[in-house]
Amino acid sequence: MSENLNSNNIESDQFNINNEDSDYKDLITKLKEIKSKISLLEKTIFK
């Protein structure tokens, strides 16, 4: 029975790690989008 619990905990931990990785990738993507928009705004303002 405890083996089953350990297995479930490992799977849950792995799922959490995958979610965190996905969250970081999403954050990096959003930051890149913000960076490009800021760059475009700067070009527009300083023309």
C-alpha contacts under 8 A as a table, 3 or more apart, distances in Angstrom:
res1	aa1	res2	aa2	distance
1	M	4	N	5.25
1	M	5	L	6.61
2	S	5	L	4.96
2	S	6	N	6.13
3	E	6	N	5.07
3	E	7	S	6.10
4	N	7	S	5.04
4	N	8	N	6.22
5	L	8	N	5.09
5	L	9	N	6.16
6	N	9	N	5.04
6	N	10	I	6.16
7	S	10	I	5.18
7	S	11	E	6.25
8	N	11	E	5.12
8	N	12	S	6.04
9	N	12	S	4.98
9	N	13	D	6.04
10	I	13	D	5.06
10	I	14	Q	6.10
11	E	14	Q	5.06
11	E	15	F	6.12
12	S	15	F	5.02
12	S	16	N	6.22
13	D	16	N	5.05
13	D	17	I	6.23
14	Q	17	I	5.10
14	Q	18	N	6.21
15	F	18	N	5.10
15	F	19	N	6.20
16	N	19	N	5.02
16	N	20	E	6.15
17	I	20	E	5.05
17	I	21	D	6.17
18	N	21	D	5.08
18	N	22	S	6.15
19	N	22	S	5.00
19	N	23	D	6.07
20	E	23	D	4.95
20	E	24	Y	6.19
21	D	24	Y	5.16
21	D	25	K	6.21
22	S	25	K	5.07
22	S	26	D	6.14
23	D	26	D	5.08
23	D	27	L	6.10
24	Y	27	L	4.95
24	Y	28	I	6.11
25	K	28	I	5.13
25	K	29	T	6.18
26	D	29	T	5.07
26	D	30	K	6.19
27	L	30	K	5.09
27	L	31	L	6.11
28	I	31	L	5.03
28	I	32	K	6.16
29	T	32	K	5.16
29	T	33	E	6.31
30	K	33	E	5.06
30	K	34	I	6.22
31	L	34	I	5.01
31	L	35	K	6.07
32	K	35	K	4.98
32	K	36	S	6.24
33	E	36	S	5.23
33	E	37	K	6.26
34	I	37	K	5.10
34	I	38	I	6.12
35	K	38	I	5.16
35	K	39	S	6.18
36	S	39	S	5.00
36	S	40	L	6.24
37	K	40	L	5.07
37	K	41	L	6.15
38	I	41	L	5.00
38	I	42	E	6.11
39	S	42	E	5.10
39	S	43	K	6.28
40	L	43	K	5.11
40	L	44	T	6.22
41	L	44	T	5.02
41	L	45	I	6.05
42	E	45	I	5.11
42	E	46	F	5.98
43	K	46	F	5.39
43	K	47	K	6.10
44	T	47	K	5.61
